[in-house]
Amino acid sequence: MHVSPVNACRHVQSLDVPFALAMLSSMGVIEPSALANCVFAGELGLDGSIHAWNPSPHSTMHVEQASFATLTQGFVPHGGNSSLYRALSTYPLRRIDHLGPLVRHLQGLEILPFIKVQNPWNHRERWVPLESGVFNQLQLSTQQWLTLTVAAAGRLSLLLVGSPGTGKSQMARAVWELLPKLTEDQNLQLQTLNGRRGELRESSEIPPFRTPHHSCSAAGLTGTKSDKKWSPGELSLANFGVLCLDELNEFSRDCIESLRGPMERNRIDVVRSGGSVSYPVETLIIGTANPCPCGNLHEGRDVCTCSPHEIKRYLKRISGPVADRFALHMETTQFAMTADRPPSIEALRNCIQHVRNCLHRSTPIEWTEGALAHLAHHAQRMSTSHRGKVQLQKISEVHAMVQCILQPNQTSLPTRFRVTEKDVEFAGQMRIFDRSRWWEQRIPIQPERKFIESP
């Protein structure tokens, strides 16, 4: 008999009441129909008293939300601190203190009182834009802050290539600061995912920001499945937020190649001998990489000491298919760039939220003839793959929407957008890996020498 929708429980004492009711029902004391569509939980004492269980802050009871689809009411002790209470906060709950009154209630001889469980979302951790945030501290050019905004608005994966100390990791955190706030449903999904890992996530509207070390394995990135149990990886735990893969070249080849599926179809497929699992992900992936082993390829021939063979071998750690799946590629240098004061972070957040809403509603987007011709010419000249051409279209459309919404003196939000040649030109500049052997143009080598000698 299924008297509780708890699928996996680390705290067996919470199942004392369901076990007791199942035995009483098998003995004919309680009608089985009285237990239908109800959830019971609680720790049963020797004297029949029912107590709440209090797990440690570092462990949670995992509850599947789908199990409550047909639930009508719940019977729980008052005062427990568990994910079960959060999952049942929208259902009528009755308080149980002793097994005797509970049995009489199920027999129709007594009525148990209701208890009110406050929705923890009303007491969530708020996310207020800070003037002292990373985004406001960075000296960004117009193209750079536009690229970060486009990446956040379209949830387009971003690959940052540049020398050490040029702010690649800080730019990844700046993109995270631009993300919209989490909704209640998104927060519940993250709590469920963290619960599968035995981690506790409090109610918060702040999107996750995960930065795994480059020693992370492919299983740690995508998740593992053993004994019919799936444990999510970093990609899933960063859902609706940012997964920053700092020093992407230093990750193992298996780990980098495991990004292919999630970046292509926004789903994680984990196949093991014990079964398989597929889970959707809406994670913004940002990778940072040095252009060469010493990292100074962009800084001039007097600084970089790497040979062409070393540079080529280093860049090949990121295979062509993986680089092609990154929608945006941006280079950073130590050279001072003309800084342009971007709009406020609040304005950019509102713009990003509106762009995402428009993309979700499939708002009409018109392409001019010049934009289509420029896109076709660029794809032919660069021998762009079909996937790359689709990425160019996405970048152009999102850039057009961002530019339209951020226009000064904008009195009302636009309901129709138009892609021009400038939008396609911006997209072409953000796809450096589409250029054949692009890095050779930056090799700091004298014509008569095969390599640069170290000073």
C-alpha positions in Angstrom: 0.0 0.0 0.0 1.3 3.4 -1.0 0.5 5.8 1.9 3.3 8.3 1.4 4.7 9.9 -1.8 8.2 10.1 -0.3 10.4 8.5 -2.9 13.7 8.7 -1.2 14.1 9.4 2.5 17.3 9.8 4.5 15.4 10.0 7.8 13.6 6.7 8.3 12.0 7.9 11.5 9.7 10.2 9.4 8.1 7.0 8.0 7.0 5.7 11.4 3.4 7.0 11.0 2.9 5.7 7.5 4.1 2.2 8.6 1.8 2.2 11.6 -1.2 3.3 9.5 -0.4 0.6 6.9 -0.4 -2.1 9.6 -3.6 -0.8 11.1 -5.2 -0.8 7.7 -4.2 -4.4 7.0 -5.8 -5.3 10.4 -9.1 -3.7 9.4 -8.9 -0.9 11.9 -8.8 1.8 9.2 -10.5 1.7 5.8 -7.9 1.8 3.0 -10.0 4.5 1.2 -9.3 6.9 4.2 -5.6 6.8 3.3 -6.0 7.5 -0.4 -4.5 10.8 -1.7 -3.0 11.7 1.7 0.5 12.1 2.9 1.6 11.1 6.4 4.9 11.8 8.1 6.2 11.8 11.6 8.3 10.0 14.2 6.3 7.7 16.5 7.1 7.3 20.2 6.5 4.2 22.3 3.6 5.9 24.0 1.9 6.7 20.7 3.0 10.3 20.6 4.1 11.7 17.2 7.0 14.1 17.0 8.7 16.0 14.2 12.1 14.9 13.0 14.8 17.6 12.7 17.5 16.7 10.2 20.8 18.4 10.3 21.3 21.5 8.2 23.7 19.6 5.9 21.1 16.9 5.0 17.7 17.1 3.4 14.9 14.7 2.6 14.3 14.6 -1.1 10.7 14.8 -2.2 9.5 14.5 -5.7 7.1 17.3 -6.6 5.3 15.1 -9.2 4.3 12.7 -6.3 1.8 15.3 -5.0 -0.2 15.6 -8.2 -3.3 13.8 -6.7 -2.7 14.9 -3.1 -5.7 16.3 -1.2 -4.3 16.8 2.3 -1.4 16.1 4.6 -1.0 14.9 8.2 2.2 16.1 9.8 3.5 17.0 13.2 4.0 20.7 13.9 7.5 22.3 14.0 9.5 20.0 11.7 12.2 21.6 9.6 12.2 19.6 6.4 11.8 19.9 2.6 8.5 18.1 3.0 6.9 21.1 4.7 8.1 23.4 1.9 6.7 20.9 -0.7 3.3 20.8 1.2 3.0 24.5 1.9 0.2 24.9 -0.7 -2.0 22.0 0.6 -4.3 21.8 3.6 -2.3 20.2 6.5 -3.7 18.7 9.7 -1.7 18.6 12.9 -1.0 15.2 14.5 0.3 14.9 18.0 -0.7 11.3 18.9 -1.6 8.1 17.0 -5.0 7.7 18.8 -6.6 11.0 17.6 -5.2 10.3 14.1 -6.8 6.9 13.9 -10.2 8.3 15.2 -10.0 11.1 12.6 -9.5 8.5 9.8 -12.4 6.5 11.2 -14.6 9.6 11.1 -15.0 9.9 14.9 -12.8 13.0 15.5 -11.7 16.1 13.6 -8.0 17.1 13.7 -7.2 20.8 13.6 -5.6 22.5 10.6 -2.1 24.0 10.7 -0.8 26.8 8.6 2.6 26.4 6.9 4.0 29.7 5.7 5.3 29.8 2.2 9.1 30.2 2.6 9.2 32.1 -0.7 7.7 35.1 1.1 10.8 35.1 3.3 13.3 34.5 0.4 16.7 36.1 0.2 16.3 39.2 -2.0 18.7 40.2 -4.7 19.3 43.9 -4.8 21.7 45.4 -7.4 24.7 46.8 -5.7 26.7 49.8 -6.9 29.8 48.1 -5.6 29.3 45.0 -7.8 31.8 43.6 -10.2 30.0 45.0 -13.3 30.3 48.6 -12.1 34.0 48.2 -11.2 35.1 46.9 -14.6 36.3 49.3 -17.2 34.4 48.0 -20.2 34.3 49.2 -23.7 30.9 49.5 -25.5 31.4 46.3 -27.4 32.3 44.4 -24.2 29.4 45.4 -22.1 27.1 44.9 -25.1 28.5 41.4 -25.5 27.9 40.6 -21.8 24.4 41.9 -22.1 23.6 39.9 -25.2 25.0 36.8 -23.6 22.7 37.2 -20.5 19.7 38.3 -22.5 19.8 35.4 -25.0 21.3 32.9 -22.6 24.1 32.5 -25.2 27.2 30.7 -24.1 30.3 32.8 -24.0 34.0 32.0 -24.5 36.5 34.6 -23.2 40.0 34.4 -24.6 42.7 36.7 -23.3 45.9 37.1 -21.3 45.9 36.6 -17.5 44.7 39.6 -15.6 42.5 41.0 -18.3 39.3 40.5 -16.3 38.0 37.3 -17.9 36.7 35.7 -14.6 35.4 39.1 -13.5 33.4 39.4 -16.7 31.9 36.0 -16.1 30.7 37.2 -12.7 29.5 40.5 -14.2 27.2 38.5 -16.6 25.8 36.7 -13.5 25.0 40.0 -11.9 22.9 40.9 -14.9 20.7 37.8 -14.8 17.0 38.3 -13.8 15.8 37.2 -10.5 14.7 33.6 -9.9 11.0 32.8 -9.8 9.4 30.6 -7.1 9.2 27.6 -9.5 12.8 27.9 -10.5 13.9 28.1 -6.9 11.9 24.9 -6.1 13.6 23.1 -9.0 17.0 24.1 -7.7 16.1 23.0 -4.2 15.1 19.6 -5.6 18.3 19.3 -7.5 20.4 20.3 -4.4 18.4 17.8 -2.3 19.5 15.0 -4.6 23.0 15.9 -3.7 22.2 16.1 0.0 22.8 19.9 0.0 20.5 22.4 1.5 19.4 25.5 -0.5 17.5 28.2 1.2 14.7 30.0 -0.6 16.4 32.7 -2.6 15.8 34.7 -5.8 19.6 34.9 -6.5 20.6 32.7 -9.5 23.4 30.2 -8.8 27.0 30.8 -9.8 29.1 27.7 -10.0 32.9 27.6 -10.7 34.2 24.0 -10.6 38.0 23.5 -10.5 39.6 22.3 -13.7 40.4 19.0 -12.0 36.6 18.3 -12.1 35.7 15.1 -13.9 33.1 14.7 -16.7 30.8 12.9 -14.2 31.2 15.8 -11.8 30.1 18.1 -14.5 27.1 16.3 -16.0 26.1 14.1 -13.0 26.2 10.4 -12.1 23.7 7.6 -11.9 24.1 4.5 -9.8 21.8 2.2 -7.9 18.8 3.7 -9.8 19.7 7.1 -8.3 20.7 10.2 -10.2 23.1 12.7 -8.6 23.2 16.0 -10.5 26.4 17.6 -11.5 27.6 21.2 -11.8 25.7 21.8 -15.0 22.4 21.0 -13.2 23.2 22.8 -10.0 23.9 26.0 -12.0 20.4 25.8 -13.7 19.0 29.3 -14.4 22.3 30.7 -13.5 26.0 30.7 -14.7 28.5 27.9 -14.9 31.9 29.5 -15.2 34.6 27.1 -16.5 37.7 29.1 -15.6 40.8 28.0 -17.5 38.8 25.9 -19.9 42.0 24.6 -21.6 43.1 23.0 -18.3 40.0 20.8 -18.0 40.4 17.2 -19.2 39.4 16.3 -22.8 36.5 14.1 -21.6 35.2 17.0 -19.4 35.3 19.5 -22.3 33.7 17.1 -24.7 30.9 16.3 -22.3 29.6 19.9 -22.9 28.6 19.0 -26.5 25.1 17.6 -25.7 24.1 20.2 -23.1 25.2 23.1 -25.2 23.5 21.7 -28.4 20.1 20.6 -27.0 20.0 22.2 -23.5 19.6 18.7 -22.0 21.9 16.4 -20.0 21.8 12.7 -20.9 23.5 10.4 -18.5 23.7 6.8 -19.7 25.0 4.1 -17.3 24.7 0.3 -17.1 22.0 0.8 -14.5 19.9 3.0 -16.7 19.8 6.5 -18.2 18.4 9.8 -17.2 17.7 13.0 -19.2 17.2 16.3 -17.6 16.7 19.8 -19.1 19.2 22.6 -18.3 18.9 26.3 -18.8 22.4 27.1 -17.7 24.5 29.9 -19.2 28.0 28.4 -19.8 30.9 30.8 -19.7 34.4 29.6 -20.4 37.7 31.5 -20.0 40.9 30.5 -21.7 44.4 31.8 -22.3 45.4 32.1 -26.0 48.7 30.2 -25.5 50.6 28.3 -22.7 52.3 31.5 -21.4 49.1 33.5 -21.9 50.7 36.5 -23.5 49.9 35.9 -27.2 47.8 39.1 -27.4 50.4 41.3 -25.7 53.0 41.5 -28.4 56.1 39.7 -29.8 58.3 41.0 -27.0 56.2 39.3 -24.3 55.0 35.9 -25.6 57.6 33.1 -25.7 55.5 30.3 -27.2 56.3 28.7 -30.5 53.6 28.2 -33.2 53.5 24.5 -32.5 52.9 25.1 -28.8 50.1 27.6 -29.5 48.4 25.3 -31.9 48.6 22.3 -29.6 47.3 24.4 -26.6 44.3 25.8 -28.5 43.4 22.3 -29.8 42.5 21.3 -26.3 39.2 23.0 -27.1 38.0 21.0 -30.1 36.4 22.7 -33.1 32.9 21.2 -32.4 33.0 22.5 -28.8 34.3 26.0 -29.8 31.5 26.1 -32.5 28.9 25.5 -29.8 30.0 28.6 -27.9 27.7 31.3 -29.4 30.0 34.2 -28.5 33.8 34.5 -28.6 35.4 37.6 -27.1 39.0 38.5 -26.8 40.5 40.5 -24.0 43.9 42.3 -23.8 46.0 44.3 -21.4 46.0 47.3 -23.7 43.9 50.2 -22.4 40.6 50.5 -24.2 38.3 53.4 -24.4 35.9 52.9 -21.5 32.3 53.8 -22.1 29.9 54.2 -19.2 27.2 51.6 -19.7 23.6 52.0 -18.5 22.8 51.2 -14.9 22.7 47.6 -13.9 19.1 48.0 -13.0 18.3 49.2 -16.6 20.3 46.4 -18.1 18.5 43.8 -15.9 15.1 45.2 -17.0 16.3 45.1 -20.6 17.5 41.5 -20.3 14.2 40.4 -18.7 12.2 42.0 -21.5 14.3 40.4 -24.2 13.8 37.0 -22.6 10.1 37.6 -22.4 10.0 38.5 -26.1 12.0 35.4 -27.0 9.6 33.2 -25.0 6.6 34.8 -26.7 8.3 34.5 -30.1 7.9 38.2 -30.8 8.1 39.0 -34.5 11.6 39.9 -35.7 12.0 41.4 -39.2 15.2 41.0 -41.2 16.1 43.6 -43.7 17.4 42.6 -47.2 20.8 44.1 -46.4 21.1 42.1 -43.2 20.2 38.8 -45.0 22.7 39.6 -47.7 25.4 40.5 -45.2 24.8 37.3 -43.3 25.0 35.1 -46.4 28.2 36.9 -47.5 29.8 36.5 -44.1 28.9 32.8 -43.9 30.3 32.1 -47.3 33.5 34.1 -46.8 34.2 32.4 -43.4 33.0 28.9 -44.5 30.7 29.0 -41.5 29.0 25.8 -40.5 25.3 25.5 -40.3 25.5 25.6 -36.5 27.6 28.7 -36.7 25.1 30.4 -39.1 22.3 29.7 -36.6 24.4 31.2 -33.9 25.0 34.3 -36.0 21.3 34.7 -36.5 20.6 34.4 -32.7 23.3 36.9 -31.9 22.0 39.4 -34.5 18.4 39.1 -33.3 19.3 39.5 -29.6 21.6 42.4 -30.3 18.9 44.1 -32.3 16.4 43.7 -29.4 18.9 45.0 -26.8 19.8 48.0 -28.9 16.1 48.8 -29.5 15.1 48.5 -25.9 18.1 50.6 -24.7 17.5 53.5 -27.0 17.4 56.8 -25.1 14.0 58.5 -24.5 12.3 55.1 -24.9 8.7 55.8 -23.6 7.2 52.3 -24.2 8.6 48.9 -24.7 8.7 47.9 -28.4 6.6 45.0 -29.6 8.4 44.4 -32.9 12.1 44.4 -33.8 14.2 44.8 -36.9 17.6 43.3 -37.7 20.0 45.4 -39.7 23.5 45.1 -41.1 25.0 46.6 -38.0 23.5 43.7 -35.9 25.0 41.1 -38.3 28.3 42.9 -38.3 28.4 42.7 -34.5 27.6 39.0 -34.6 30.4 38.4 -37.1 32.9 40.1 -34.8 31.9 37.8 -31.9 32.7 34.6 -33.8 36.5 34.5 -34.0 36.7 30.7 -34.1 34.8 30.8 -37.4 37.9 32.4 -38.9 40.3 29.8 -40.2 43.6 29.7 -38.2 42.7 33.1 -36.6 45.4 32.8 -34.0 48.2 32.8 -36.6 47.6 36.5 -37.2 48.6 37.2 -33.6 51.7 35.0 -33.4 54.5 37.3 -32.1 57.3 35.9 -34.3 59.9 37.6 -36.5 59.9 36.3 -40.1 63.5 35.0 -39.9 63.0 33.1 -36.6 61.2 29.9 -35.8 60.5 30.9 -32.2 61.1 33.6 -29.7 63.9 33.0 -27.3 63.2 33.5 -23.6 65.0 36.6 -22.2 
